[in-house]
């Protein structure tokens, strides 16, 4: 026990503020099982705030969260009450609710608009963030709806929004691109099954992790030209730190079609974006590693475990080329789900 504690302290000391200068990031976790969000200090690795969502007609069920730096606002999707809750980023005061038409699942914003996936009505609600009002509701394309498609994930950046459509019968799942100016479809990509999305922070690449196809598809977000397809067992949650050099992907479902991951099937995969190759697959200490965020430097990764527990695993990656390693678990609310970085 003494050796384990000494080792833990050595690891934490080696990964502390002295090693990674700069203001600590705040990591926001949506706890789907108890109606709260947790705020983790990325330096001290402590929960500094636990904020209950304001009451609604039903017990709040926060799923996903996104932060607008220019507005210093947190947006939290509350699936149970068909709304996006708006909180101050400075004191977490409740500022407003954005009412949706149906359930609110994945959400994303670009400081101008917020896009919220509505699986019930099979479309996306688009909100104006100046007025906190609904601009419009966009049904998914009729041909994809007729084939049984359901919207799932969304990302927004650079005047474009991308919505993943899963469950398409007798055809590949799809990612549909829209203009945020005209709100019209401007193209689509055929991808693997069960797609999840991430846009590179500085280039025109979009990465589509397809859990049930055990692959990450790469496209140019401007031309929609297909790039490489990277084999990743059960790829689900995706994250690229601000440095833009490494793609991290979780194995949420525990697929294991390639060489076994040491110690178990649940894993965090690291992909070099210089080579588009997996250079590490590290064991996840709990089941259902789900969504990912990092501190601003990309040296600490935070992974939610949506297995009904209360754990967020923190991994350290001292450089973009280093294999990340789990070194501590932070206890948050029940069933941590979505996650994002503030500041």
N, C-alpha and C positions, 0 to 999 in steps of 0.2 A: 504493500500500500504506500509506504514512504517513497519507494522508488518511482511508483506511478505518479504520485503528486509532484515530486521533483521534476520528472520528465514533463508533466503538464505545464508547470511553471516555466520551465526552460523554453518550451514551444511558444507559450503566450508571450514571454519576454522577447523572444526572437522575432515575433510578429507584431509587436506593439507599436505605439505612436512614434517611438524613436526610429524604428526601421522604415516607417512609412509616413514621412512628414506631410503636414497639411491638415486642414480642418476635417474632423471625422465626419463621415457620411451618416445620415439617418436612414435606416432600412424600415420600410413600412410593410407589415404583414396583415393580410385580411384573414381573420379567424372565422371560418365559415360555420363552425359549430356552436359558437356562443355569442355571436352578434357584436364582436369587438374588433378593433385593430390594435396591433402592438407596434411600438416604435422602439427599434433596437439601435443603440449607439454602436457604430461599426468599430470604434476603437476599444471601448471598455467591454463590449459584448454583453451589455446589460440592457434589459427592457427599461427604458426611461419613462415611458407613458403607456397606459392601456386605456383606450378610449371606447366606451360603448357607443354604438350608433344610436341616434335618436329614435324614440319609439315610433312604430308604425302600426298599421292594422294587424300585422303579423310580427312574430319575433324576427328581428332583422337577420339576414343571412348574407353577409358580405362575401363576395367571391373574388373580385379583382379590384385593383387599386392602381391609380396613375397620378403623377404629380406634375403640375405646371410650374416651372421655375419662374417664368416671367410674371405669373399671377400669384405665386406663393400659395397655391391651393391644392388640396388633396381631393381627388374624386374617387368615391368608393361605390362600386356597384352593389346594390341591395336587391338580390333576386327575389326575395320573399315579398317585398313591398313595391316592386316594379318602379324603382327609382335609382338615380345616382345621387348619393349624398355628397354635398360640397362642404368641405371643412377648411378652415384657415390653416395654412402651413406653419404659422408661428405659434398659435396657442390652441389649435385644434377645435376652435369654436365652430358650432354648426352655423353655416352661412345660408344654405339654401338646399332645396331638393330639385333635381331635374326629373320630372315625371316621364316615365316610359310607357309604352303601350302594352307591353307584355313583360316577360322575364328579362332580366339584365344579366348577361353572361360576360364574355370578354369585353373590355373597354380599352380605348386608347385615345389620346388627344395630342394635338400639335400646338398648343397655346392659343389656337384660334377656334377650332372645332373639337368636339368630343363625339366619337362614334361608339355606339353601344350595340352589341349583338343581341337580338331578340329571337331566341329559338322558337318560342311559341308561335309567333306570327311570321316566322321565317323571313327575316330581313334585318336591317340595321336602322337605328334611330340616330339622327345627326343633330347635334345641339350647337348653338352659337354660344361661345363662352364670354362674349361681351355682355349679352343680355340674359344668359342662362335660360334660353328658350329653345324649344324644338324647332329646327328649320324644316325638317321633313322626315318621313319614314320611307326607306328604300326597300321594297321587296327584292329578294334574290331573283336573278333572271328566271323567266317563266320556264325555259327548257330544263333548267336544273331543278326547279321546284317540282315540275311534272315527273322528274326521274327520282323523286324522293329526297332531294338534297336539303340539308339543314345548315344554316350558317353556324360557325363555331368560333373562329378567332378573327382578330382584326388588328391591323397596324396602320398608322397614319404618319406621313412624313413628306416634306417637299412637294406639297400640292397633290399628293396621291394617297389614296386609301386602298388597302388590300384586305379582302374578306375571304376566309377559307370556307369552302362548302364541302361537307362530308356526307356520307351515306348515299352517294349517287349510284343508282342501279345500273348495271351493265355498262359502266363507263368509269374512267378514272375520276377520283375526286378532283376538285378544281379550286383555284384561287382567282377571284375576280378583282380586277383593278378598276377604280373609279377616280374621276377628277373631283377634288374637293371644291373646285370653283363651280363646275356645272352640275356636279352630283350624278353625272352620267357614266355608264360603263365605258371604259376605254380599252379593254382587252382582258384576256384571261389566260391562265396556264393550266394545263393538265398535269396533275401531280400524283403522288401515291395516296395511300389510304390513311385517313385520320390526320389531316395536315394542321400544323401549328407554325406560327410565323414570327420572323424577326428581320428587321431591316438593319443593314450595316450602318453604323453611326456616321461614316464619312464617305462611303462610296455608294454606287448605285446597285449594290448586290442585295437580293432578298434571299433568305434562307428558310426553307420549308421542311420542317421535321415531320416525317410521316410515320407515326407510331406503328401502324399495322402493315407497313411496307418495309420496316427496318431500314430506313434510308433518310438522308437529308438531301433535298433537291435544291440546286442553286440556280438562280436566274438573274439576269440583268433587269432591274425594276423599270428602267426606261424603255428598253427595246423589247423586253420579255424574251430575249434570247436565252435558250437553255444552256447552263453550264454543267459542271460535273454533278454526278450523283454519288454521295458519300454513304457507304454502308455504316449504319449505326443501329445496334440492336434496340428496338422499341423506342426510338427517339421521340421525345415529347416536349418537355420544357426546353426553351432555347434562350441563350443570352450571349451577347458580345459586350465586353467592358468598353469604356470609352477609348482605350488604347487601340481597339480595332484589330488586334492581331490574333485573337483566339476565340473560337466558337465553343461554348460549353453546352452540352445537351444531356438531359436526364433520361433515364430508362424507367419511366413511371410504371409501366406494366410488367417489368421484370422479364421481358423477352431475352432470350439468350440463343441466338442463331449462329453466332460466330464463336471464336475461341472463348472458353469460360472466363468470366471476370473473376479475379482472385477473391475468394471468400464469399461469393454469392452473386446472384443475377442482377440485383438492383445496383445501379452504377451511375457515376457521373463521367461522361466522355469529354475529352479535350481534343479539339481539332485545330491544327495549324491552318490559318487562312492564307499563308504563303504557299502551302502545298496542297491544301484541301484533303489532308490525311489525318486520321485519328492517330495521335501520338501517345494517348494514355486513356485507360479505362480504370477508374478507381472505385473500389467497393463503397456503396452507401451503407451507413451503419444502421439504417432503418428501412422498412419497406416504403414503397410509393414515393420516392423522391420526385418532386413535381415541378415547381416553378423556381426560377433562379433570379437573383440580383447580385450586384457586387458593390463594393465601395468605389469611390471615384477613381482610385488608382488601379482597380482591378486586381488587387492583391489579396482581397478576401471575398469569397463567394458565399452567398447565403442561399440555402436550398430548403424549401418547405417540404414537409412529409405529410401528404394528405391521406393519412391512414387512420384518422380518427383520434390521433394522439395530440401532443402539444409541443412537438419538436421542430426546430429549425437547425439544420446542421451547418456549421461554418467550416469552410475549407480555406486553406492558405495556399497561395500560388505566388511566390516571391517575384517571379518574372513571367511574361507571357509564355515562355518556353518550358517553365517548370511544371511537372505534374502536380495538380492540386491534391492536397491531403486533408482529410477531415481531422480537426483537432479539438473541437468543442461543440456541444449542443446547447442551444439557448431555448429555454422553456417559454412558450408564448401561450396564446389562448387555444381553444379546442379546434382541432382540424384546420391547421394553417393551410391556406390555399394560394391566393395570389400574393405577389410581392413586388415592391418597386423601391427605387432609391430616391431619397430626397437630398438635394445639395451634394 
